[in-house]
Structure formats: C-alpha cells, structure tokens
Amino acid sequence: MKKELISELFDKFESACHDLDGLECWSGRELQEILGYSDWRNFTNTIQKAVKSCENSGEKESDHFVGVNKMIEIGKGGQREVQDVALTRYACYLVAQNGDASKPEIAFAQTYFAVQTRKQELIEQRLLDITRVNAREKLSKSEKKLSGIIYERGVDNKSFALIRSKGDQALYGGKSTQFMKSKLGVPTNRPLADFLPTLMIKAKDFAAELTSHNVVDKDLSEDHAISQEHIDNNKEVRKMLLKRGVKPENLPPSEDVKKVQRRIDSTEKKILKDLKKDK
C-alpha cells in the first residue's frame, strides 16, 4: 500500500472520530463511506457479523455498538433522519475484521483500529508485516493448486519438487534453491520462500499461477512439458524484474516469516486486551 494512500486514509479515520459522552467513537454511516461500501444495507450486514464476534469474545454489544439517529442532507437543501450506529474503537476493529481484507480501505482499518497509539509509522510497519505473511500464505495456496493440477496429469511428488527447483533456478539466473538458501542463511529444513522479501514471494506466486493456468490451457501432461512451462514462466518473471532494476539473487533476506506471524499474533492478543479496556 502506497504511503500517499496510507496518509489519506489515516486523515479520514482521524477526522471521523467523534466524542460521545467522553468516549471516542465513529459513526457507522461515515465509516461506511470511508471503507468503500456503497450501500448501507450491505454495511449493516458486516456490522452484525462484528456484533456476533463481540458477543463471542465475551463483551456486551451495548458497550461497543450504540444505535443513534442522525440527519443527512437530501435534495434541494432538505434533511431527513436516518438510523446510525456509534462504534467504539473495538467495534470498528471488529467491523474491519469482518470486512473484505482485499480492499485497501479494510486492510488499513484493521490496523488503524488495532494500533491504539495511532502512530502512522507503526501502522505502516504492521501493514508491511501483514502483507508479507498474506503473500506467503498465497504462495503456499498457489503451489498447492499447481501440485493438484499436475498430480492429475501423472506427476508425482518427486517430479513436482524437481519442477519447483528448476523454477527457482530460472528465477534466480541459474542459481539453485540450495545455493540461494546457503547465500541467504536459510536453514536447510526450511523453505526458501519463508526468508524472501515480499516482492520475491509475489514473483514466485505469479510464476506458479501462470504455470497452473497454462498447464490447463495448453493441456500439458508430460513431466518435461510442465517443467519447461514452469521454467519459461519464471524466466519471464525474472526478465520483468531485471527490466525494472531488480536482480533477484542480489536481494537481501527478510526476517523469518514465522517470526513475523508470531509477532502479529502476539500483538493481536495485546491489542484485543487493550481495546476491550478502552470502552
């Protein structure tokens, strides 16, 4: 997510915060617009899911979701009263958690309402952590999808491992997976992808998705044909990176993605505890 968008969303959420009897809260109607929901009815469905999550966590709905009425502008300078709901920071967090995380507004809101200090730099770092973990999970799903497709075409586990290895070699300009693991200090029993920067995780994911698509589209069935397809796709991804000034084998390693996930989980527990206190 670009810093410009982060700054824009940060300002929107800050300006939408109101004081309700000494408690900071956000209008559901205003939040609906910021989060990119065009229809209030659809947004109330997300709110109801958040209410259920609140109750499941042992909190009272009335402590975090308060029904209110507000006046809105209508045509020709008129006004009419509509139903609204005042949401605490914890309620807003639950609403965001029950939204579509693929939308940048939702992804930002999940972190914005989670980070109680509201320091923009913390939000940016947490978003980067979440993006990397999500990218790694997506790669795992893409590789599982690819393995399922080629298994149906008679490729066994050993052949699939070799195909992935050849793909890495193509992506890293002839450097083998083991060479890159050694260069980046990756433990021999851990996947290379767990220590790659987000860019390279997404690069591997894109190549895997291309292979899955083309194996089906071209109706490939032999080990050699599928392997060559995966090599070609990784070579093309490498060309694109090189064209943009990125040499994959020269990028430094990133923090173990499992440590990043543990940090997110640990922070999440603390955040939830603090948010429940902030009523």
Residue frames as qw, qx, qy, qz and C-alpha x, y, z in Angstrom:
[[0.000, 0.888, 0.459, 0.000, 0.00, 0.00, 0.00],
 [0.421, 0.516, -0.022, 0.746, 1.44, 3.38, -1.04],
 [0.308, -0.256, -0.465, 0.790, 2.33, 5.91, 1.63],
 [0.172, -0.104, -0.165, -0.966, 0.11, 8.50, -0.06],
 [0.581, -0.349, -0.578, -0.455, -2.93, 6.25, 0.35],
 [0.558, -0.316, -0.641, 0.422, -1.96, 5.43, 3.93],
 [0.143, -0.100, -0.236, 0.956, -1.74, 9.15, 4.75],
 [0.359, -0.202, -0.350, -0.842, -5.08, 9.83, 3.07],
 [0.648, -0.374, -0.635, -0.193, -6.86, 7.04, 4.93],
 [0.458, -0.207, -0.553, 0.665, -5.16, 7.96, 8.20],
 [0.056, -0.020, 0.081, -0.995, -6.51, 11.52, 7.92],
 [0.515, -0.270, -0.489, -0.651, -10.01, 10.27, 7.06],
 [0.650, -0.362, -0.662, 0.098, -10.20, 7.99, 10.09],
 [0.333, -0.147, -0.417, 0.833, -8.78, 10.66, 12.38],
 [0.189, -0.074, -0.066, -0.977, -11.30, 13.28, 11.23],
 [0.585, -0.283, -0.575, -0.497, -14.19, 10.81, 11.52],
 [0.444, -0.210, -0.746, 0.449, -13.55, 10.25, 15.24],
 [0.303, -0.644, -0.156, -0.685, -16.18, 11.87, 17.49],
 [0.043, 0.135, -0.737, 0.661, -16.67, 12.32, 21.22],
 [0.580, -0.414, -0.499, -0.493, -19.78, 10.67, 22.66],
 [0.691, -0.688, -0.027, -0.220, -20.12, 11.38, 26.36],
 [0.345, -0.770, 0.537, 0.009, -16.34, 11.32, 26.76],
 [0.758, -0.067, 0.630, 0.155, -15.86, 8.19, 24.65],
 [0.120, 0.472, -0.559, -0.672, -14.17, 8.22, 21.25],
 [0.622, 0.308, 0.712, -0.103, -16.40, 6.67, 18.63],
 [0.022, -0.175, 0.604, 0.777, -17.06, 6.55, 14.91],
 [0.635, 0.332, 0.180, -0.674, -20.32, 6.95, 13.02],
 [0.648, 0.114, 0.741, 0.133, -21.30, 3.81, 11.12],
 [0.530, 0.798, 0.278, -0.065, -22.57, 5.97, 8.26],
 [0.094, 0.905, -0.385, -0.155, -19.26, 7.77, 7.96],
 [0.471, -0.405, 0.771, 0.141, -17.31, 4.54, 8.31],
 [0.731, 0.422, 0.536, -0.029, -19.40, 3.02, 5.53],
 [0.470, 0.881, -0.037, -0.045, -18.18, 5.67, 3.09],
 [0.137, -0.793, 0.588, 0.077, -14.55, 5.53, 4.20],
 [0.558, -0.216, 0.800, 0.051, -14.48, 1.74, 3.87],
 [0.141, 0.250, -0.681, -0.673, -15.88, 1.90, 0.35],
 [0.185, 0.373, 0.906, -0.080, -19.33, 0.42, 0.95],
 [0.104, -0.166, -0.374, -0.906, -21.84, 1.99, -1.45],
 [0.561, -0.430, -0.495, -0.505, -24.92, 0.53, 0.25],
 [0.331, -0.483, 0.500, -0.638, -25.82, 0.97, 3.93],
 [0.922, -0.122, 0.045, -0.365, -27.75, -2.32, 3.95],
 [0.856, 0.283, -0.378, 0.210, -24.65, -4.27, 2.91],
 [0.202, 0.523, -0.536, 0.631, -22.58, -2.48, 5.52],
 [0.620, -0.415, 0.308, -0.590, -25.07, -3.30, 8.29],
 [0.975, 0.024, -0.207, -0.076, -24.55, -6.98, 7.45],
 [0.591, 0.379, -0.483, 0.523, -20.85, -6.50, 8.23],
 [0.235, -0.506, 0.394, -0.731, -21.79, -4.69, 11.45],
 [0.870, -0.263, 0.033, -0.417, -23.98, -7.61, 12.51],
 [0.886, 0.163, -0.366, 0.234, -21.09, -10.00, 11.97],
 [0.257, 0.472, -0.468, 0.702, -18.97, -7.71, 14.14],
 [0.578, -0.450, 0.208, -0.648, -21.66, -7.75, 16.84],
 [0.975, -0.104, -0.156, -0.122, -21.60, -11.54, 16.85],
 [0.681, 0.325, -0.430, 0.497, -17.79, -11.51, 17.13],
 [0.119, -0.541, 0.364, -0.749, -18.11, -9.09, 20.03],
 [0.799, -0.349, 0.108, -0.477, -20.54, -11.35, 21.86],
 [0.950, 0.097, -0.279, 0.102, -18.39, -14.42, 21.18],
 [0.464, 0.420, -0.462, 0.629, -15.46, -12.64, 22.83],
 [0.444, -0.440, -0.658, 0.420, -17.49, -12.17, 26.00],
 [0.077, -0.085, -0.098, 0.989, -18.15, -8.45, 25.53],
 [0.269, 0.619, 0.624, -0.394, -21.54, -6.76, 25.71],
 [0.373, 0.533, 0.510, 0.563, -22.92, -5.44, 22.45],
 [0.117, -0.936, -0.312, -0.110, -24.28, -2.36, 24.21],
 [0.532, -0.682, 0.119, 0.488, -20.79, -1.40, 25.39],
 [0.397, -0.274, 0.519, 0.706, -19.49, -1.04, 21.85],
 [0.043, 0.307, 0.675, 0.669, -22.46, -0.64, 19.46],
 [0.083, 0.476, 0.522, -0.703, -24.94, 2.15, 20.24],
 [0.249, 0.581, 0.662, 0.402, -27.91, 2.87, 18.00],
 [0.065, -0.517, -0.153, 0.840, -28.36, 6.58, 17.22],
 [0.456, 0.747, 0.472, 0.102, -30.18, 8.77, 14.73],
 [0.322, -0.389, 0.193, 0.841, -28.61, 11.43, 12.55],
 [0.450, 0.782, 0.212, -0.375, -29.74, 13.99, 9.98],
 [0.542, -0.051, 0.553, 0.630, -28.49, 13.70, 6.43],
 [0.207, 0.481, -0.170, -0.835, -28.73, 16.10, 3.51],
 [0.538, 0.405, 0.729, 0.123, -31.21, 15.31, 0.74],
 [0.352, 0.404, 0.463, 0.705, -32.04, 17.07, -2.48],
 [0.037, -0.745, -0.274, -0.608, -32.82, 20.79, -2.64],
 [0.042, 0.487, -0.442, 0.752, -31.24, 21.53, 0.72],
 [0.760, -0.434, -0.092, -0.475, -33.59, 19.33, 2.73],
 [0.002, -0.409, 0.855, -0.318, -32.74, 16.90, 5.50],
 [0.837, -0.241, -0.284, -0.400, -34.11, 13.65, 6.80],
 [0.493, -0.566, 0.602, -0.272, -33.42, 11.47, 9.82],
 [0.801, 0.243, -0.534, -0.117, -31.75, 8.08, 9.33],
 [0.875, -0.479, 0.068, 0.008, -30.63, 5.32, 11.63],
 [0.401, 0.691, -0.540, 0.263, -26.95, 5.17, 12.52],
 [0.885, -0.400, -0.198, 0.131, -24.74, 3.34, 15.00],
 [0.073, -0.881, 0.432, -0.176, -21.96, 4.76, 17.16],
 [0.949, 0.077, -0.262, 0.159, -19.00, 2.39, 17.19],
 [0.523, -0.781, 0.302, 0.162, -16.19, 2.24, 19.73],
 [0.159, 0.687, -0.674, -0.219, -12.64, 1.64, 18.56],
 [0.365, -0.145, 0.918, -0.055, -13.06, -2.04, 19.44],
 [0.631, 0.506, 0.510, -0.292, -16.32, -2.21, 17.48],
 [0.442, 0.798, -0.257, -0.319, -14.67, -0.56, 14.47],
 [0.096, -0.512, 0.845, 0.119, -11.84, -3.08, 14.70],
 [0.502, 0.131, 0.844, -0.134, -14.33, -5.96, 14.63],
 [0.590, 0.700, 0.199, -0.350, -16.17, -4.39, 11.70],
 [0.271, 0.751, -0.542, -0.263, -12.90, -4.17, 9.79],
 [0.275, -0.308, 0.911, 0.000, -12.00, -7.76, 10.72],
 [0.545, 0.355, 0.741, -0.165, -15.30, -8.91, 9.20],
 [0.447, 0.771, -0.058, -0.450, -14.78, -6.91, 6.01],
 [0.883, 0.431, 0.064, 0.175, -13.08, -7.80, 2.74],
 [0.554, -0.660, 0.239, 0.447, -9.34, -7.57, 3.53],
 [0.616, 0.248, 0.441, 0.603, -8.51, -7.41, -0.19],
 [0.109, 0.904, 0.241, 0.335, -9.87, -3.84, -0.18],
 [0.466, 0.307, -0.339, 0.757, -7.10, -1.40, 0.83],
 [0.328, -0.564, 0.085, -0.753, -9.53, 0.58, 2.99],
 [0.882, -0.393, -0.142, -0.220, -10.41, -2.53, 5.01],
 [0.828, 0.076, -0.311, 0.461, -6.79, -3.67, 5.33],
 [0.190, 0.457, -0.267, 0.827, -5.84, -0.22, 6.60],
 [0.556, -0.544, 0.002, -0.629, -8.79, -0.07, 9.01],
 [0.914, -0.239, -0.323, 0.054, -7.86, -3.43, 10.54],
 [0.651, 0.063, -0.310, 0.690, -4.51, -1.99, 11.52],
 [0.028, -0.522, 0.052, -0.851, -5.63, 1.56, 12.25],
 [0.653, -0.547, -0.050, -0.522, -8.13, 0.46, 14.88],
 [0.914, -0.181, -0.305, 0.196, -5.77, -2.18, 16.21],
 [0.553, 0.155, -0.272, 0.772, -2.85, 0.15, 16.87],
 [0.296, -0.817, -0.474, 0.141, -4.08, 2.14, 19.83],
 [0.408, -0.486, 0.027, 0.772, -1.22, 4.62, 19.75],
 [0.474, 0.821, 0.309, -0.073, -2.36, 5.69, 16.29],
 [0.231, -0.692, 0.441, 0.522, 1.22, 6.32, 15.25],
 [0.712, 0.603, -0.120, -0.340, 1.36, 6.25, 11.50],
 [0.252, 0.601, -0.756, -0.059, 4.78, 4.62, 11.35],
 [0.385, -0.131, 0.872, -0.273, 3.55, 1.68, 13.44],
 [0.726, 0.439, 0.327, -0.416, 0.60, 1.28, 11.14],
 [0.537, 0.682, -0.426, -0.254, 2.86, 1.24, 8.10],
 [0.022, 0.457, -0.886, 0.079, 5.17, -1.42, 9.59],
 [0.528, 0.070, 0.767, -0.359, 2.30, -3.62, 10.70],
 [0.717, 0.560, 0.076, -0.408, 0.73, -3.38, 7.27],
 [0.378, 0.634, -0.659, -0.144, 4.05, -4.44, 5.73],
 [0.235, -0.250, 0.911, -0.230, 4.21, -7.43, 8.10],
 [0.649, 0.301, 0.556, -0.423, 0.65, -8.45, 7.31],
 [0.620, 0.651, -0.227, -0.374, 1.24, -8.04, 3.57],
 [0.194, 0.529, -0.824, -0.050, 4.28, -10.32, 3.72],
 [0.373, -0.040, 0.874, -0.308, 2.51, -13.01, 5.74],
 [0.678, 0.476, 0.324, -0.458, -0.50, -12.88, 3.41],
 [0.495, 0.659, -0.476, -0.307, 1.78, -13.11, 0.38],
 [0.020, -0.365, 0.929, -0.066, 3.48, -16.20, 1.83],
 [0.528, 0.192, 0.730, -0.389, 0.12, -17.83, 2.52],
 [0.649, 0.614, 0.004, -0.450, -0.99, -17.02, -1.02],
 [0.299, 0.580, -0.733, -0.192, 2.17, -18.63, -2.45],
 [0.270, -0.131, 0.930, -0.211, 1.51, -21.78, -0.44],
 [0.623, 0.425, 0.492, -0.436, -2.04, -21.93, -1.85],
 [0.542, 0.684, -0.294, -0.390, -0.80, -21.33, -5.40],
 [0.126, 0.465, -0.874, -0.066, 1.80, -24.09, -5.11],
 [0.429, 0.084, 0.840, -0.320, -0.81, -26.45, -3.63],
 [0.645, 0.573, 0.185, -0.470, -3.13, -25.60, -6.51],
 [0.411, 0.651, -0.575, -0.279, -0.34, -26.26, -9.03],
 [0.123, -0.283, 0.947, -0.088, 0.58, -29.57, -7.41],
 [0.577, 0.282, 0.648, -0.410, -3.07, -30.66, -7.55],
 [0.615, 0.653, -0.097, -0.432, -3.33, -29.80, -11.24],
 [0.371, 0.588, -0.702, -0.156, -0.18, -31.62, -12.27],
 [0.351, -0.168, 0.889, -0.242, -0.84, -34.64, -10.00],
 [0.711, 0.407, 0.395, -0.416, -4.00, -35.19, -12.03],
 [0.640, 0.692, -0.272, -0.194, -1.70, -35.37, -15.05],
 [0.971, 0.057, -0.177, 0.148, 0.52, -38.09, -13.64],
 [0.328, 0.633, -0.440, 0.546, 3.26, -36.01, -11.99],
 [0.740, -0.438, -0.478, 0.179, 4.35, -37.41, -8.62],
 [0.440, -0.883, -0.040, 0.159, 5.80, -35.68, -5.53],
 [0.668, -0.324, 0.311, 0.594, 9.41, -36.20, -6.58],
 [0.421, 0.428, 0.458, 0.656, 8.81, -34.74, -10.04],
 [0.103, -0.921, -0.306, -0.220, 6.91, -31.77, -8.59],
 [0.554, -0.741, 0.083, 0.370, 9.79, -30.98, -6.24],
 [0.590, -0.051, 0.423, 0.686, 12.15, -31.05, -9.22],
 [0.219, 0.702, 0.466, 0.492, 9.84, -28.78, -11.22],
 [0.298, -0.943, -0.149, 0.024, 9.77, -26.23, -8.38],
 [0.636, -0.509, 0.245, 0.525, 13.56, -26.42, -8.07],
 [0.492, 0.253, 0.474, 0.685, 14.01, -25.75, -11.79],
 [0.008, 0.878, 0.378, 0.292, 11.60, -22.83, -11.48],
 [0.468, -0.838, 0.027, 0.278, 13.74, -21.31, -8.71],
 [0.634, -0.200, 0.388, 0.638, 16.86, -21.81, -10.80],
 [0.329, 0.566, 0.473, 0.590, 15.26, -19.93, -13.70],
 [0.198, -0.935, -0.264, -0.127, 14.07, -17.13, -11.43],
 [0.501, -0.802, 0.195, 0.262, 17.50, -16.72, -9.83],
 [0.370, 0.829, -0.385, -0.163, 19.53, -16.69, -13.04],
 [0.722, 0.349, -0.593, 0.077, 20.89, -20.23, -12.81],
 [0.068, -0.391, 0.720, -0.569, 21.39, -20.25, -9.02],
 [0.475, -0.235, -0.841, -0.110, 19.89, -23.35, -7.41],
 [0.569, -0.700, -0.229, -0.366, 17.47, -23.34, -4.50],
 [0.830, -0.396, -0.188, 0.345, 20.17, -24.77, -2.23],
 [0.503, 0.230, -0.036, 0.832, 22.64, -22.12, -3.36],
 [0.163, -0.621, -0.123, -0.757, 20.17, -19.34, -2.55],
 [0.737, -0.617, -0.250, -0.113, 19.33, -20.90, 0.82],
 [0.772, -0.190, -0.151, 0.588, 23.01, -21.01, 1.69],
 [0.301, 0.382, 0.054, 0.872, 23.57, -17.44, 0.49],
 [0.343, -0.608, -0.132, -0.704, 20.62, -16.09, 2.50],
 [0.026, -0.278, 0.770, -0.574, 21.34, -18.19, 5.58],
 [0.761, -0.143, -0.101, -0.625, 18.13, -20.21, 5.34],
 [0.536, -0.300, 0.763, -0.201, 18.07, -23.39, 7.49],
 [0.104, 0.179, -0.880, -0.426, 18.23, -26.50, 5.32],
 [0.028, 0.345, 0.934, -0.088, 14.90, -27.77, 6.70],
 [0.188, 0.655, 0.384, -0.623, 13.01, -24.56, 5.90],
 [0.550, 0.655, 0.449, 0.258, 11.51, -23.35, 2.61],
 [0.416, 0.098, 0.122, 0.896, 13.43, -20.60, 0.82],
 [0.099, -0.638, -0.422, -0.636, 10.22, -18.56, 0.50],
 [0.537, -0.724, -0.407, 0.147, 9.97, -18.15, 4.29],
 [0.507, -0.549, 0.021, 0.664, 13.00, -15.84, 4.16],
 [0.368, 0.340, 0.439, 0.745, 12.35, -13.98, 0.93],
 [0.091, 0.229, 0.154, -0.957, 11.25, -10.34, 0.72],
 [0.518, 0.480, 0.519, -0.482, 7.62, -9.77, -0.19],
 [0.427, 0.643, -0.332, -0.542, 8.50, -8.86, -3.77],
 [0.190, 0.354, -0.892, -0.207, 10.14, -12.23, -4.42],
 [0.327, 0.183, 0.867, -0.328, 7.35, -14.15, -2.69],
 [0.536, 0.604, 0.260, -0.530, 4.88, -12.48, -5.04],
 [0.320, 0.590, -0.600, -0.435, 7.18, -13.11, -8.01],
 [0.043, -0.128, 0.991, 0.013, 7.23, -16.85, -7.23],
 [0.409, 0.394, 0.680, -0.463, 3.47, -16.79, -6.74],
 [0.484, 0.635, -0.105, -0.593, 2.89, -15.12, -10.10],
 [0.240, 0.430, -0.814, -0.307, 5.06, -17.69, -11.88],
 [0.181, 0.067, 0.961, -0.195, 3.22, -20.55, -10.15],
 [0.475, 0.524, 0.439, -0.554, -0.17, -19.10, -11.11],
 [0.419, 0.602, -0.421, -0.535, 0.98, -18.73, -14.72],
 [0.087, 0.250, -0.955, -0.132, 2.08, -22.35, -14.79],
 [0.335, 0.274, 0.816, -0.382, -1.23, -23.55, -13.32],
 [0.503, 0.613, 0.132, -0.595, -3.15, -21.59, -15.94],
 [0.390, 0.589, -0.563, -0.429, -1.03, -22.69, -18.89],
 [0.142, -0.146, 0.979, -0.019, -0.86, -26.37, -17.91],
 [0.433, 0.451, 0.703, -0.339, -4.65, -26.45, -18.14],
 [0.418, 0.733, -0.011, -0.536, -4.97, -24.05, -21.08],
 [0.323, 0.590, -0.664, -0.327, -2.34, -25.88, -23.15],
 [0.962, -0.074, 0.010, -0.262, -3.41, -29.30, -21.84],
 [0.285, 0.613, -0.718, 0.164, 0.14, -30.24, -20.83],
 [0.920, -0.294, -0.042, -0.255, 0.62, -33.70, -19.37],
 [0.872, 0.149, -0.295, 0.360, 4.26, -34.82, -19.51],
 [0.615, -0.630, -0.106, 0.463, 6.83, -34.03, -16.82],
 [0.510, -0.023, 0.256, 0.821, 9.15, -32.40, -19.33],
 [0.061, 0.602, 0.446, 0.660, 6.47, -30.18, -20.87],
 [0.434, -0.840, -0.317, -0.079, 5.18, -29.00, -17.49],
 [0.657, -0.475, 0.001, 0.585, 8.71, -28.45, -16.20],
 [0.404, 0.189, 0.316, 0.837, 9.62, -26.39, -19.27],
 [0.132, -0.766, -0.428, -0.460, 6.45, -24.33, -18.86],
 [0.555, -0.790, -0.190, 0.178, 7.37, -23.52, -15.26],
 [0.617, -0.225, 0.165, 0.736, 10.95, -22.66, -16.26],
 [0.246, 0.456, 0.404, 0.754, 9.72, -20.36, -19.03],
 [0.284, -0.845, -0.367, -0.265, 7.32, -18.57, -16.72],
 [0.619, -0.672, -0.059, 0.402, 9.99, -17.98, -14.10],
 [0.538, 0.026, 0.278, 0.795, 12.37, -16.71, -16.78],
 [0.060, 0.662, 0.410, 0.624, 9.75, -14.22, -17.95],
 [0.466, -0.851, -0.241, 0.008, 9.13, -13.02, -14.38],
 [0.663, -0.399, 0.093, 0.626, 12.90, -12.63, -13.97],
 [0.386, 0.349, 0.356, 0.776, 13.10, -10.57, -17.18],
 [0.175, -0.830, -0.355, -0.392, 10.41, -8.25, -15.88],
 [0.608, -0.746, -0.095, 0.255, 12.25, -7.78, -12.58],
 [0.632, -0.146, 0.223, 0.727, 15.58, -7.16, -14.30],
 [0.225, 0.592, 0.397, 0.664, 13.93, -4.63, -16.59],
 [0.329, -0.874, -0.197, -0.299, 12.78, -2.73, -13.50],
 [0.140, 0.724, -0.497, 0.457, 16.26, -2.83, -11.97],
 [0.719, -0.454, 0.403, -0.338, 15.71, -5.75, -9.59],
 [0.509, 0.379, -0.773, -0.024, 18.19, -8.63, -9.62],
 [0.831, -0.403, -0.205, -0.322, 16.56, -11.41, -7.55],
 [0.870, -0.076, -0.348, 0.340, 19.76, -13.14, -6.40],
 [0.359, 0.320, -0.293, 0.826, 21.15, -9.86, -5.04],
 [0.459, -0.638, -0.105, -0.609, 18.23, -9.04, -2.76],
 [0.007, -0.349, 0.773, -0.529, 18.94, -9.48, 0.97],
 [0.326, -0.319, -0.890, 0.008, 16.99, -11.98, 3.07],
 [0.398, -0.536, -0.032, -0.744, 14.00, -10.91, 5.09],
 [0.355, -0.313, 0.692, -0.546, 13.00, -11.88, 8.60],
 [0.026, -0.105, -0.994, -0.034, 11.69, -15.41, 9.05],
 [0.396, -0.307, -0.375, -0.780, 8.02, -15.16, 8.09],
 [0.614, -0.415, -0.670, 0.032, 7.12, -17.44, 11.01],
 [0.364, -0.261, -0.408, 0.795, 8.62, -14.91, 13.42],
 [0.141, -0.109, -0.176, -0.968, 6.68, -12.16, 11.70],
 [0.543, -0.378, -0.599, -0.451, 3.47, -14.19, 12.11],
 [0.560, -0.394, -0.618, 0.386, 4.20, -14.80, 15.80],
 [0.179, -0.112, -0.192, 0.959, 4.79, -11.07, 16.29],
 [0.341, -0.236, -0.364, -0.834, 1.47, -10.27, 14.62],
 [0.619, -0.401, -0.659, -0.149, -0.34, -12.87, 16.74],
 [0.478, -0.298, -0.515, 0.646, 1.28, -11.64, 19.96],
 [0.000, -0.005, -0.015, 1.000, 0.45, -8.03, 19.15],
 [0.431, -0.325, -0.563, -0.625, -3.09, -9.05, 18.25],
 [0.560, -0.446, -0.677, 0.171, -3.67, -10.53, 21.69],
 [0.311, -0.288, -0.320, 0.847, -2.38, -7.40, 23.42],
 [0.128, -0.118, -0.289, -0.941, -4.41, -5.18, 21.11],
 [0.488, -0.429, -0.651, -0.392, -7.64, -7.05, 21.82],
 [0.509, -0.441, -0.582, 0.456, -6.99, -6.85, 25.55],
 [0.184, -0.206, -0.112, 0.954, -6.34, -3.09, 25.36],
 [0.224, -0.224, -0.465, -0.827, -9.29, -2.46, 23.06],
 [0.483, -0.503, -0.709, -0.107, -11.67, -4.19, 25.47],
 [0.396, -0.449, -0.424, 0.679, -10.45, -1.89, 28.24],
 [0.066, -0.112, 0.146, 0.981, -10.98, 1.18, 26.04],
 [0.006, -0.586, -0.796, -0.152, -14.73, 1.48, 26.42]]
